[in-house]
């Protein structure tokens, strides 16, 4: 089964909340998308973080992590790195750096009877950090309460996957994507009756990161 590539690219030049990505960079990103899609044979999508607009997310698909790793040293990928070297910083700076890893699920698969969450105006990206010994409990609890979130996000479905390349062998990471009409619409979920039970999943996590994304204009 294909895996999902999840990449986070901090831009060298900060963008304000209402600013758009400059046209020269958009063209470079289009070029990068074409190269990635030709190599993987799957579609790739770009998103911009709402909280920090100068962070770009790339979400795509490969047959396996190995097929992606085989592409990385290729001349085509090296040309992409050269193309973007003045726009994206690789080394850690201000607590941020370029990241790339894979999820064990294909998040391009749309749950039956729903719409793809990445087609929504706002997409939540929830990263759950779970102690290894609590993974099975988390899975059981999440499956128990998942419907509460899905009922709220309708018509958009909920998709997610486990991070394959771990930073800490004792910690698992579950990444969840869901679609909303706005950030406020997402925040209102915390005021619903169903959220009281849904938040029981937090009893199994050691950390949590929530960011909101939107599709990059012009791509």
C-alpha positions in Angstrom: 0.0 0.0 0.0 1.3 3.5 -0.8 2.6 5.8 1.9 2.1 9.5 2.4 5.1 11.9 2.3 4.8 14.7 4.8 7.2 17.5 4.4 7.5 20.9 6.3 9.4 23.7 4.6 10.2 26.9 6.5 10.7 29.8 4.1 13.7 32.0 4.3 11.6 35.1 3.8 8.9 35.5 6.4 5.3 36.1 5.2 2.7 38.1 7.1 -0.8 36.8 7.8 -2.4 38.3 4.7 0.6 38.1 2.3 0.7 35.6 -0.6 3.7 33.6 -1.8 5.8 35.6 -4.3 5.3 34.6 -7.9 9.0 33.5 -8.5 8.7 31.1 -5.5 5.3 29.8 -6.8 6.9 29.0 -10.1 9.7 27.1 -8.3 7.1 25.1 -6.3 5.3 24.3 -9.5 8.5 23.0 -11.0 9.2 20.9 -7.8 5.7 19.5 -7.9 6.1 18.4 -11.6 9.4 16.6 -10.7 7.9 14.9 -7.7 4.8 13.7 -9.5 6.9 12.4 -12.4 9.1 10.5 -10.0 6.3 9.1 -7.8 3.5 8.8 -10.4 1.2 10.3 -7.8 -0.3 13.8 -7.1 1.3 16.3 -4.7 -0.4 19.1 -2.9 1.0 22.3 -1.2 -0.5 23.9 1.9 0.4 27.0 3.9 0.3 27.1 7.7 -2.2 29.7 8.9 -0.5 30.3 12.3 2.9 30.9 10.6 2.3 31.6 6.9 6.0 31.3 6.0 5.8 27.5 6.6 4.8 25.4 3.6 3.6 21.8 3.8 4.1 19.3 1.0 1.8 16.2 1.0 2.2 13.5 -1.6 2.4 9.8 -2.1 5.0 7.1 -2.9 4.7 3.4 -3.4 7.0 3.0 -0.3 9.5 5.0 1.7 12.2 3.1 -0.1 11.0 4.3 -3.5 11.2 7.9 -2.2 14.7 7.4 -0.7 15.9 6.0 -4.0 14.8 9.3 -5.6 16.6 11.6 -3.1 20.1 11.2 -4.5 18.9 11.5 -8.1 20.1 14.4 -10.3 16.4 15.6 -10.5 16.1 15.9 -6.8 19.6 17.6 -6.5 18.5 20.1 -9.0 15.4 20.8 -6.9 17.5 21.4 -3.8 19.6 23.9 -5.8 16.4 25.5 -7.1 15.0 26.1 -3.6 18.2 26.6 -1.6 17.7 30.4 -1.3 14.0 30.0 -0.4 13.9 27.3 2.2 16.3 26.9 5.1 17.4 23.4 6.0 19.3 23.8 9.3 17.4 24.4 12.5 16.7 28.1 13.1 14.4 29.6 15.8 13.3 26.0 16.7 12.3 25.2 13.1 13.9 23.3 10.3 13.0 21.5 7.1 11.4 18.1 7.9 10.4 15.1 5.7 9.0 11.8 6.8 6.3 9.3 5.9 2.9 8.2 7.3 2.0 4.5 7.0 -1.4 5.3 5.5 -2.6 6.8 2.2 -4.3 10.0 3.3 -5.4 10.5 -0.3 -8.0 7.7 0.2 -11.3 9.5 0.9 -13.4 7.8 3.6 -16.6 6.3 2.2 -19.5 8.8 2.0 -17.4 11.8 2.8 -15.4 14.5 1.1 -11.6 14.7 1.1 -10.6 16.8 4.2 -7.9 18.5 2.2 -10.5 20.1 -0.1 -11.9 22.1 2.9 -11.1 25.8 3.3 -9.2 25.0 6.5 -7.4 21.7 7.4 -6.4 20.9 10.9 -3.1 19.0 11.3 -3.0 17.3 14.7 0.2 15.6 15.8 -0.3 13.3 18.8 2.9 12.1 20.6 2.1 8.8 22.3 4.4 6.7 24.6 5.0 3.3 23.0 3.4 1.4 25.8 0.2 3.4 25.4 -0.2 3.0 21.6 -2.7 0.1 21.8 -4.8 2.0 24.4 -4.8 5.1 22.2 -5.9 3.2 19.1 -8.8 1.6 21.0 -9.9 4.9 22.5 -9.5 6.8 19.2 -11.6 4.2 17.4 -14.2 4.6 20.1 -14.5 8.4 19.8 -13.6 9.0 16.2 -17.2 9.2 15.1 -17.7 12.2 17.4 -15.2 14.2 15.4 -16.5 12.8 12.0 -20.0 13.9 12.9 -18.7 17.4 13.6 -16.5 17.7 10.4 -19.2 16.5 8.0 -19.2 16.6 5.0 -15.4 16.2 5.3 -13.9 13.0 6.4 -11.1 12.3 8.8 -7.8 10.8 7.7 -4.5 10.0 9.4 -1.6 7.7 9.8 1.4 6.7 12.0 4.8 8.3 11.4 7.2 5.7 10.1 10.5 7.4 10.8 10.5 8.1 14.5 12.6 10.7 16.3 12.3 8.7 19.5 11.9 4.9 19.5 9.9 5.1 22.7 7.4 7.6 21.3 4.9 7.0 18.5 3.3 9.8 16.5 -0.2 9.8 15.1 -1.0 12.5 12.6 -4.6 13.4 12.0 -6.1 15.6 9.3 -9.7 16.9 9.3 -11.5 19.7 7.3 -13.3 22.7 8.6 -14.9 25.9 7.2 -12.6 28.1 9.3 -10.3 28.0 12.3 -13.1 29.3 14.5 -15.3 26.5 13.2 -12.7 24.0 14.5 -12.4 25.7 17.8 -16.1 25.5 18.4 -15.8 21.7 18.5 -14.3 22.1 22.0 -17.6 23.6 23.1 -19.7 20.7 22.0 -21.1 17.9 24.2 -19.2 15.3 22.1 -15.8 16.9 22.8 -16.0 16.0 26.5 -15.7 12.3 25.5 -13.5 12.9 22.5 -10.8 14.5 24.6 -10.4 11.3 26.5 -7.7 10.4 23.9 -5.5 13.0 25.7 -5.1 10.5 28.5 -2.9 8.4 26.3 -0.6 11.2 24.8 2.5 12.8 26.2 2.4 15.8 23.8 0.2 17.4 21.2 0.6 19.9 18.3 -2.2 21.5 16.5 -1.7 23.6 13.3 -4.1 24.8 10.7 -3.4 24.7 6.9 -4.9 26.1 3.8 -4.2 25.3 0.2 -1.5 27.5 -1.4 -3.1 30.1 -3.6 -1.9 29.8 -7.2 -1.1 26.1 -6.9 
